[in-house]
Amino acid sequence: MLCMRQELEGSGIQLSLIEPGPVTSKIASNGLTWFLKNIDIENSVHRAGYEAQLARLQAGGSVSRLKPGPEVVHVALRHALLSQRPRPHYVVTVPARIGVMLKRILPASALYRVLARRA
């Protein structure tokens, strides 16, 4: 994103990154068909992980009180489109904000361990 912002400097085009984190959507139900079509679960070294992912997709995705509806992304998008001075980054949900904070304070190896446990 930094490179693109620099390339667009002076062009009159503003660039913003919207980082929503988890939001309620139909991505699980839409992704299930593609998952089943493209992933060879039985013959993969990642079989256990794929089976867990398949169970989540079949259940309609994860459920969390920290997972707001898509309207939160719309608010950020609307601001980015209509503002005279849009922000470079819009970090929208609580989990996304936590992720940004962890990225700032943890060494990369520790961050990746935390993320791996949440996957």
C-alpha positions as CSV (number, residue, x, y, z in Angstrom):
1,M,0.0,0.0,0.0
2,L,2.9,2.4,0.8
3,C,4.3,2.0,-2.7
4,M,0.9,2.6,-4.3
5,R,0.3,5.7,-2.2
6,Q,3.7,7.1,-3.4
7,E,2.9,6.3,-7.0
8,L,-0.4,8.1,-6.8
9,E,1.1,11.1,-5.0
10,G,0.1,14.3,-6.8
11,S,-2.5,12.5,-9.0
12,G,-5.5,13.6,-7.0
13,I,-6.3,10.0,-6.2
14,Q,-6.5,9.1,-2.5
15,L,-5.8,5.6,-1.3
16,S,-7.2,4.1,1.9
17,L,-6.9,0.6,3.3
18,I,-10.0,-0.7,5.1
19,E,-9.1,-3.5,7.6
20,P,-12.3,-4.9,8.9
21,G,-11.3,-8.0,10.7
22,P,-14.2,-10.5,11.2
23,V,-17.6,-9.3,10.2
24,T,-20.9,-11.2,9.7
25,S,-21.2,-12.3,6.1
26,K,-22.0,-15.2,3.8
27,I,-18.3,-15.9,3.1
28,A,-18.6,-19.3,4.8
29,S,-21.6,-20.5,2.9
30,N,-20.2,-19.1,-0.4
31,G,-16.7,-20.5,0.3
32,L,-18.0,-24.1,1.1
33,T,-18.6,-25.0,-2.5
34,W,-15.2,-23.8,-3.6
35,F,-13.5,-25.5,-0.7
36,L,-15.1,-28.9,-1.5
37,K,-14.3,-28.4,-5.2
38,N,-10.6,-27.5,-4.8
39,I,-9.3,-29.1,-1.6
40,D,-8.3,-32.7,-1.5
41,I,-8.9,-33.2,2.3
42,E,-8.3,-37.0,2.3
43,N,-4.8,-36.9,0.8
44,S,-3.5,-33.6,2.3
45,V,-0.8,-33.4,5.0
46,H,-3.1,-30.7,6.4
47,R,-6.1,-33.0,6.7
48,A,-6.8,-32.3,10.4
49,G,-6.8,-28.6,9.8
50,Y,-9.0,-28.9,6.7
51,E,-11.5,-31.1,8.5
52,A,-11.8,-28.4,11.3
53,Q,-12.2,-25.7,8.6
54,L,-14.8,-27.8,6.8
55,A,-16.8,-28.2,10.1
56,R,-16.7,-24.4,10.5
57,L,-17.8,-23.8,7.0
58,Q,-20.6,-26.3,7.2
59,A,-21.8,-24.6,10.4
60,G,-22.0,-21.3,8.6
61,G,-18.8,-19.8,9.9
62,S,-17.7,-18.7,13.4
63,V,-20.0,-16.9,15.7
64,S,-18.8,-14.1,18.0
65,R,-20.2,-11.1,19.7
66,L,-17.1,-9.3,18.4
67,K,-18.3,-9.9,14.9
68,P,-20.5,-7.0,13.8
69,G,-22.5,-6.8,10.6
70,P,-21.2,-5.4,7.3
71,E,-22.6,-2.0,8.1
72,V,-19.4,-1.2,10.0
73,V,-17.4,-1.6,6.8
74,H,-19.9,0.6,5.0
75,V,-19.4,3.4,7.5
76,A,-15.6,3.3,6.9
77,L,-16.0,3.0,3.2
78,R,-18.5,5.9,3.1
79,H,-16.0,8.1,5.1
80,A,-13.1,7.1,2.8
81,L,-15.1,8.0,-0.3
82,L,-16.8,11.2,0.9
83,S,-14.1,12.8,3.1
84,Q,-11.9,15.6,1.8
85,R,-9.0,14.0,3.7
86,P,-9.7,10.2,4.1
87,R,-7.5,8.3,6.5
88,P,-4.8,6.0,5.1
89,H,-6.1,3.1,7.3
90,Y,-9.5,2.3,8.7
91,V,-9.2,-0.5,11.3
92,V,-12.8,-1.3,11.9
93,T,-13.5,-4.1,14.4
94,V,-12.2,-4.9,17.9
95,P,-10.3,-8.0,16.7
96,A,-8.7,-6.0,14.0
97,R,-7.6,-3.3,16.5
98,I,-6.2,-6.0,18.8
99,G,-4.3,-7.5,15.8
100,V,-2.8,-4.1,15.0
101,M,-1.8,-3.6,18.6
102,L,-0.2,-7.1,18.8
103,K,1.7,-6.5,15.6
104,R,3.2,-3.3,17.1
105,I,4.2,-4.8,20.5
106,L,5.1,-8.5,19.7
107,P,8.2,-9.8,17.8
108,A,7.1,-11.4,14.5
109,S,7.7,-14.9,15.8
110,A,5.5,-14.4,18.8
111,L,2.8,-12.8,16.7
112,Y,2.7,-15.7,14.3
113,R,2.4,-18.2,17.1
114,V,-0.6,-16.2,18.5
115,L,-2.2,-16.1,15.0
116,A,-1.5,-19.8,14.5
117,R,-3.4,-20.7,17.6
118,R,-6.4,-18.7,16.5
119,A,-6.6,-20.2,13.0
